[in-house]
Amino acid sequence: MIVGLTGGIGSGKTTIAKMFHELGVSIYIADIEAKKLMHTSHELKQELIKAFGKETYIDGELNRSYLSNIVFNQPEKLQQINSIVHPRVGQHFEEWYREHHAENYIIKEVAILFENGSYTQCDKIITVVAPLEKRFERLLQRDHTTKEAIQKRMDAQWTDEKKIALSDYVIHNDDLEKAKEQVLKIHGELTLASEKI
């Protein structure tokens, strides 16, 4: 089974993914793989340079601040970068999945699982939610950014309510111990469900 794991920015989905990993579940983190591909794939580099200019890479390294400035101020540019990067990540995931498909279930963690339509390939979906003030707190510490910049990123994602409506499971991540209990319960259910397939 492919289990999609998503959640709004700052909800702590990576922390939840680690909890599943500690239970022996293989995790594919789309954001990490996308960054790797943007550094290692020659074809992808060329496409990004063609679309966004030579400043996209400096000495072979992705110029993240340059790209961030472009995409966060122009939603159509965000769509453009996604249309270049996501098909490559999708292809990479297919190869990764072929190596892991014998397992009971695997988790594919994608920040924009619903927004980019990849939720359709998932057998089950888990959405991670957390109180707004907690999300702001985490992001201000992690990214050393402003509340305005965070709000802009949040506005570009689906609301929790919209995600929850399409999810099989919801993990409330405002207390680590309680989150662990939810993970264990879901893990048990998914393991049972996958054995029946």
Phi and psi in degrees as GROMACS dihedral restraints (atoms count N, CA, C in turn):
[ dihedral_restraints ]
;  ai    aj    ak    al  type     phi  dphi    fc
    3     4     5     6     1  -101.1    20    10
    4     5     6     7     1   121.2    20    10
    6     7     8     9     1  -111.3    20    10
    7     8     9    10     1   118.5    20    10
    9    10    11    12     1   -81.3    20    10
   10    11    12    13     1   136.7    20    10
   12    13    14    15     1  -123.8    20    10
   13    14    15    16     1   122.9    20    10
   15    16    17    18     1  -143.3    20    10
   16    17    18    19     1   178.3    20    10
   18    19    20    21     1   166.2    20    10
   19    20    21    22     1   155.6    20    10
   21    22    23    24     1   -63.4    20    10
   22    23    24    25     1   161.7    20    10
   24    25    26    27     1   -57.4    20    10
   25    26    27    28     1   130.7    20    10
   27    28    29    30     1    84.3    20    10
   28    29    30    31     1     4.2    20    10
   30    31    32    33     1   -76.9    20    10
   31    32    33    34     1   -17.4    20    10
   33    34    35    36     1    91.8    20    10
   34    35    36    37     1    29.4    20    10
   36    37    38    39     1   -65.4    20    10
   37    38    39    40     1   -29.2    20    10
   39    40    41    42     1   -67.9    20    10
   40    41    42    43     1   -37.1    20    10
   42    43    44    45     1   -63.2    20    10
   43    44    45    46     1   -42.4    20    10
   45    46    47    48     1   -66.4    20    10
   46    47    48    49     1   -41.2    20    10
   48    49    50    51     1   -59.3    20    10
   49    50    51    52     1   -40.0    20    10
   51    52    53    54     1   -62.4    20    10
   52    53    54    55     1   -38.0    20    10
   54    55    56    57     1   -62.8    20    10
   55    56    57    58     1   -41.4    20    10
   57    58    59    60     1   -65.7    20    10
   58    59    60    61     1   -39.8    20    10
   60    61    62    63     1   -61.4    20    10
   61    62    63    64     1   -39.2    20    10
   63    64    65    66     1   -64.6    20    10
   64    65    66    67     1   -19.6    20    10
   66    67    68    69     1   -90.0    20    10
   67    68    69    70     1     4.4    20    10
   69    70    71    72     1    94.1    20    10
   70    71    72    73     1    10.9    20    10
   72    73    74    75     1   -87.4    20    10
   73    74    75    76     1   134.7    20    10
   75    76    77    78     1   -77.6    20    10
   76    77    78    79     1   134.8    20    10
   78    79    80    81     1  -120.8    20    10
   79    80    81    82     1   133.5    20    10
   81    82    83    84     1  -110.1    20    10
   82    83    84    85     1   114.4    20    10
   84    85    86    87     1  -100.8    20    10
   85    86    87    88     1   104.8    20    10
   87    88    89    90     1   -58.1    20    10
   88    89    90    91     1   -40.7    20    10
   90    91    92    93     1   -61.7    20    10
   91    92    93    94     1   -43.1    20    10
   93    94    95    96     1   -65.5    20    10
   94    95    96    97     1   -44.3    20    10
   96    97    98    99     1   -66.6    20    10
   97    98    99   100     1   -35.6    20    10
   99   100   101   102     1   -63.0    20    10
  100   101   102   103     1   -44.2    20    10
  102   103   104   105     1   -62.6    20    10
  103   104   105   106     1   -41.9    20    10
  105   106   107   108     1   -60.4    20    10
  106   107   108   109     1   -46.7    20    10
  108   109   110   111     1   -64.1    20    10
  109   110   111   112     1   -35.7    20    10
  111   112   113   114     1   -67.5    20    10
  112   113   114   115     1   -19.9    20    10
  114   115   116   117     1   -95.1    20    10
  115   116   117   118     1   -29.0    20    10
  117   118   119   120     1  -107.5    20    10
  118   119   120   121     1   -23.9    20    10
  120   121   122   123     1   -86.5    20    10
  121   122   123   124     1   115.0    20    10
  123   124   125   126     1   -61.6    20    10
  124   125   126   127     1   -42.6    20    10
  126   127   128   129     1   -62.7    20    10
  127   128   129   130     1   -43.2    20    10
  129   130   131   132     1   -64.8    20    10
  130   131   132   133     1   -42.0    20    10
  132   133   134   135     1   -57.5    20    10
  133   134   135   136     1   -46.9    20    10
  135   136   137   138     1   -61.7    20    10
  136   137   138   139     1   -41.4    20    10
  138   139   140   141     1   -63.8    20    10
  139   140   141   142     1   -41.3    20    10
  141   142   143   144     1   -68.3    20    10
  142   143   144   145     1   -39.9    20    10
  144   145   146   147     1   -64.4    20    10
  145   146   147   148     1   -41.2    20    10
  147   148   149   150     1   -62.4    20    10
  148   149   150   151     1   -39.3    20    10
  150   151   152   153     1   -80.0    20    10
  151   152   153   154     1   -36.4    20    10
  153   154   155   156     1  -120.8    20    10
  154   155   156   157     1     0.7    20    10
  156   157   158   159     1    97.7    20    10
  157   158   159   160     1   166.9    20    10
  159   160   161   162     1   -61.1    20    10
  160   161   162   163     1   -26.9    20    10
  162   163   164   165     1   -68.4    20    10
  163   164   165   166     1    -7.7    20    10
  165   166   167   168     1   -62.2    20    10
  166   167   168   169     1   -30.9    20    10
  168   169   170   171     1  -127.5    20    10
  169   170   171   172     1   137.8    20    10
  171   172   173   174     1  -120.4    20    10
  172   173   174   175     1   118.4    20    10
  174   175   176   177     1    52.1    20    10
  175   176   177   178     1    42.2    20    10
  177   178   179   180     1    80.6    20    10
  178   179   180   181     1    -5.8    20    10
  180   181   182   183     1   -99.4    20    10
  181   182   183   184     1   138.4    20    10
  183   184   185   186     1   -61.9    20    10
  184   185   186   187     1   128.9    20    10
  186   187   188   189     1   -89.1    20    10
  187   188   189   190     1    83.5    20    10
  189   190   191   192     1   -64.4    20    10
  190   191   192   193     1   -40.0    20    10
  192   193   194   195     1   -66.0    20    10
  193   194   195   196     1   -36.8    20    10
  195   196   197   198     1   -62.7    20    10
  196   197   198   199     1   -48.0    20    10
  198   199   200   201     1   -66.0    20    10
  199   200   201   202     1   -42.2    20    10
  201   202   203   204     1   -57.7    20    10
  202   203   204   205     1   -44.6    20    10
  204   205   206   207     1   -60.3    20    10
  205   206   207   208     1   -38.8    20    10
  207   208   209   210     1   -68.1    20    10
  208   209   210   211     1   -53.1    20    10
  210   211   212   213     1   -73.2    20    10
  211   212   213   214     1   -32.7    20    10
  213   214   215   216     1   -78.2    20    10
  214   215   216   217     1   -14.6    20    10
  216   217   218   219     1  -100.4    20    10
  217   218   219   220     1   -12.3    20    10
  219   220   221   222     1  -135.9    20    10
  220   221   222   223     1    97.9    20    10
  222   223   224   225     1   -53.5    20    10
  223   224   225   226     1   -33.7    20    10
  225   226   227   228     1   -67.7    20    10
  226   227   228   229     1   -28.1    20    10
  228   229   230   231     1   -73.7    20    10
  229   230   231   232     1   -34.1    20    10
  231   232   233   234     1   -63.3    20    10
  232   233   234   235     1   -42.9    20    10
  234   235   236   237     1   -62.4    20    10
  235   236   237   238     1   -38.8    20    10
  237   238   239   240     1   -64.4    20    10
  238   239   240   241     1   -46.6    20    10
  240   241   242   243     1   -64.9    20    10
  241   242   243   244     1   -39.5    20    10
  243   244   245   246     1   -62.8    20    10
  244   245   246   247     1   -38.8    20    10
  246   247   248   249     1   -69.3    20    10
  247   248   249   250     1   -21.6    20    10
  249   250   251   252     1   -85.8    20    10
  250   251   252   253     1   -45.8    20    10
  252   253   254   255     1   -81.3    20    10
  253   254   255   256     1   -43.1    20    10
  255   256   257   258     1   -61.4    20    10
  256   257   258   259     1   -40.2    20    10
  258   259   260   261     1   -60.0    20    10
  259   260   261   262     1   -35.8    20    10
  261   262   263   264     1   -66.6    20    10
  262   263   264   265     1   -41.4    20    10
  264   265   266   267     1   -66.2    20    10
  265   266   267   268     1   -39.8    20    10
  267   268   269   270     1   -59.0    20    10
  268   269   270   271     1   -43.8    20    10
  270   271   272   273     1   -63.4    20    10
  271   272   273   274     1   -44.8    20    10
  273   274   275   276     1   -62.8    20    10
  274   275   276   277     1   -40.5    20    10
  276   277   278   279     1   -62.4    20    10
  277   278   279   280     1   -41.7    20    10
  279   280   281   282     1   -57.8    20    10
  280   281   282   283     1   -43.7    20    10
  282   283   284   285     1   -64.6    20    10
  283   284   285   286     1   -44.3    20    10
  285   286   287   288     1   -62.2    20    10
  286   287   288   289     1   -42.9    20    10
  288   289   290   291     1   -63.6    20    10
  289   290   291   292     1   -36.8    20    10
  291   292   293   294     1   -59.6    20    10
  292   293   294   295     1   -31.6    20    10
  294   295   296   297     1   -79.5    20    10
  295   296   297   298     1   -20.0    20    10
  297   298   299   300     1  -116.0    20    10
  298   299   300   301     1     1.9    20    10
  300   301   302   303     1   -67.8    20    10
  301   302   303   304     1   -13.5    20    10
  303   304   305   306     1   -77.2    20    10
  304   305   306   307     1   -12.1    20    10
  306   307   308   309     1   -74.5    20    10
  307   308   309   310     1   159.4    20    10
  309   310   311   312     1   -52.0    20    10
  310   311   312   313     1   -53.2    20    10
  312   313   314   315     1  -156.6    20    10
  313   314   315   316     1   155.9    20    10
  315   316   317   318     1  -123.7    20    10
  316   317   318   319     1   160.2    20    10
  318   319   320   321     1  -114.3    20    10
  319   320   321   322     1   132.1    20    10
  321   322   323   324     1  -110.7    20    10
  322   323   324   325     1   109.0    20    10
  324   325   326   327     1   -91.2    20    10
  325   326   327   328     1   118.9    20    10
  327   328   329   330     1  -135.8    20    10
  328   329   330   331     1   122.2    20    10
  330   331   332   333     1   -61.0    20    10
  331   332   333   334     1   -40.9    20    10
  333   334   335   336     1  -113.1    20    10
  334   335   336   337     1    48.4    20    10
  336   337   338   339     1   -54.8    20    10
  337   338   339   340     1   -44.7    20    10
  339   340   341   342     1   -79.4    20    10
  340   341   342   343     1   -43.8    20    10
  342   343   344   345     1   -60.3    20    10
  343   344   345   346     1   -34.8    20    10
  345   346   347   348     1   -97.2    20    10
  346   347   348   349     1     3.0    20    10
  348   349   350   351     1    82.4    20    10
  349   350   351   352     1    -0.9    20    10
  351   352   353   354     1   -75.4    20    10
  352   353   354   355     1    -5.1    20    10
  354   355   356   357     1   -64.3    20    10
  355   356   357   358     1   -21.2    20    10
  357   358   359   360     1   -66.3    20    10
  358   359   360   361     1   -21.2    20    10
  360   361   362   363     1   -90.9    20    10
  361   362   363   364     1     1.7    20    10
  363   364   365   366     1   -94.4    20    10
  364   365   366   367     1   141.3    20    10
  366   367   368   369     1   -79.6    20    10
  367   368   369   370     1   -33.9    20    10
  369   370   371   372     1  -140.8    20    10
  370   371   372   373     1   155.6    20    10
  372   373   374   375     1  -132.4    20    10
  373   374   375   376     1   133.8    20    10
  375   376   377   378     1  -113.9    20    10
  376   377   378   379     1   128.3    20    10
  378   379   380   381     1  -112.2    20    10
  379   380   381   382     1   132.5    20    10
  381   382   383   384     1   -99.6    20    10
  382   383   384   385     1   129.4    20    10
  384   385   386   387     1  -125.5    20    10
  385   386   387   388     1   155.3    20    10
  387   388   389   390     1  -152.8    20    10
  388   389   390   391     1   154.3    20    10
  390   391   392   393     1   -59.1    20    10
  391   392   393   394     1   144.5    20    10
  393   394   395   396     1   -54.8    20    10
  394   395   396   397     1   -44.5    20    10
  396   397   398   399     1   -65.0    20    10
  397   398   399   400     1   -33.4    20    10
  399   400   401   402     1   -68.1    20    10
  400   401   402   403     1   -40.2    20    10
  402   403   404   405     1   -63.4    20    10
  403   404   405   406     1   -45.6    20    10
  405   406   407   408     1   -59.3    20    10
  406   407   408   409     1   -45.8    20    10
  408   409   410   411     1   -56.9    20    10
  409   410   411   412     1   -48.4    20    10
  411   412   413   414     1   -61.3    20    10
  412   413   414   415     1   -44.6    20    10
  414   415   416   417     1   -72.1    20    10
  415   416   417   418     1   -36.5    20    10
  417   418   419   420     1   -63.7    20    10
  418   419   420   421     1   -38.0    20    10
  420   421   422   423     1   -71.1    20    10
  421   422   423   424     1   -45.3    20    10
  423   424   425   426     1   -73.3    20    10
  424   425   426   427     1   -46.5    20    10
  426   427   428   429     1  -100.2    20    10
  427   428   429   430     1    -6.4    20    10
  429   430   431   432     1    47.1    20    10
  430   431   432   433     1    54.3    20    10
  432   433   434   435     1  -123.0    20    10
  433   434   435   436     1  -166.4    20    10
  435   436   437   438     1  -107.8    20    10
  436   437   438   439     1   161.1    20    10
  438   439   440   441     1   -61.8    20    10
  439   440   441   442     1   -36.8    20    10
  441   442   443   444     1   -63.1    20    10
  442   443   444   445     1   -43.6    20    10
  444   445   446   447     1   -64.6    20    10
  445   446   447   448     1   -39.7    20    10
  447   448   449   450     1   -64.8    20    10
  448   449   450   451     1   -45.5    20    10
  450   451   452   453     1   -58.5    20    10
  451   452   453   454     1   -40.0    20    10
  453   454   455   456     1   -61.0    20    10
  454   455   456   457     1   -42.2    20    10
  456   457   458   459     1   -68.8    20    10
  457   458   459   460     1   -38.6    20    10
  459   460   461   462     1   -64.2    20    10
  460   461   462   463     1   -40.7    20    10
  462   463   464   465     1   -64.0    20    10
  463   464   465   466     1   -24.0    20    10
  465   466   467   468     1   -80.2    20    10
  466   467   468   469     1   -10.4    20    10
  468   469   470   471     1  -104.6    20    10
  469   470   471   472     1   160.5    20    10
  471   472   473   474     1   -63.3    20    10
  472   473   474   475     1   154.6    20    10
  474   475   476   477     1   -73.1    20    10
  475   476   477   478     1   158.3    20    10
  477   478   479   480     1   -57.3    20    10
  478   479   480   481     1   -41.8    20    10
  480   481   482   483     1   -58.4    20    10
  481   482   483   484     1   -43.3    20    10
  483   484   485   486     1   -65.8    20    10
  484   485   486   487     1   -40.4    20    10
  486   487   488   489     1   -68.2    20    10
  487   488   489   490     1   -45.7    20    10
  489   490   491   492     1   -57.6    20    10
  490   491   492   493     1   -38.6    20    10
  492   493   494   495     1   -59.9    20    10
  493   494   495   496     1   -26.5    20    10
  495   496   497   498     1  -106.4    20    10
  496   497   498   499     1     7.7    20    10
  498   499   500   501     1  -101.7    20    10
  499   500   501   502     1   153.1    20    10
  501   502   503   504     1   -88.4    20    10
  502   503   504   505     1   -30.6    20    10
  504   505   506   507     1  -137.6    20    10
  505   506   507   508     1   148.1    20    10
  507   508   509   510     1  -128.1    20    10
  508   509   510   511     1   128.4    20    10
  510   511   512   513     1  -108.3    20    10
  511   512   513   514     1   122.4    20    10
  513   514   515   516     1   -89.2    20    10
  514   515   516   517     1   111.1    20    10
  516   517   518   519     1  -106.9    20    10
  517   518   519   520     1    63.0    20    10
  519   520   521   522     1  -113.2    20    10
  520   521   522   523     1    -6.5    20    10
  522   523   524   525     1  -143.1    20    10
  523   524   525   526     1   121.4    20    10
  525   526   527   528     1   -60.1    20    10
  526   527   528   529     1   -41.9    20    10
  528   529   530   531     1   -64.9    20    10
  529   530   531   532     1   -42.8    20    10
  531   532   533   534     1   -67.0    20    10
  532   533   534   535     1   -36.4    20    10
  534   535   536   537     1   -63.3    20    10
  535   536   537   538     1   -41.9    20    10
  537   538   539   540     1   -59.3    20    10
  538   539   540   541     1   -42.8    20    10
  540   541   542   543     1   -60.6    20    10
  541   542   543   544     1   -42.3    20    10
  543   544   545   546     1   -64.9    20    10
  544   545   546   547     1   -40.6    20    10
  546   547   548   549     1   -61.5    20    10
  547   548   549   550     1   -46.9    20    10
  549   550   551   552     1   -59.6    20    10
  550   551   552   553     1   -43.2    20    10
  552   553   554   555     1   -63.6    20    10
  553   554   555   556     1   -46.8    20    10
  555   556   557   558     1   -65.3    20    10
  556   557   558   559     1   -41.3    20    10
  558   559   560   561     1   -58.0    20    10
  559   560   561   562     1   -44.6    20    10
  561   562   563   564     1   -60.4    20    10
  562   563   564   565     1   -44.4    20    10
  564   565   566   567     1   -66.7    20    10
  565   566   567   568     1   -42.2    20    10
  567   568   569   570     1   -68.2    20    10
  568   569   570   571     1   -37.3    20    10
  570   571   572   573     1   -64.2    20    10
  571   572   573   574     1   -44.5    20    10
  573   574   575   576     1   -62.3    20    10
  574   575   576   577     1   -46.7    20    10
  576   577   578   579     1   -61.5    20    10
  577   578   579   580     1   -39.8    20    10
  579   580   581   582     1   -71.5    20    10
  580   581   582   583     1   -28.4    20    10
  582   583   584   585     1   -71.0    20    10
  583   584   585   586     1   -23.5    20    10
  585   586   587   588     1   -81.3    20    10
  586   587   588   589     1   -17.4    20    10
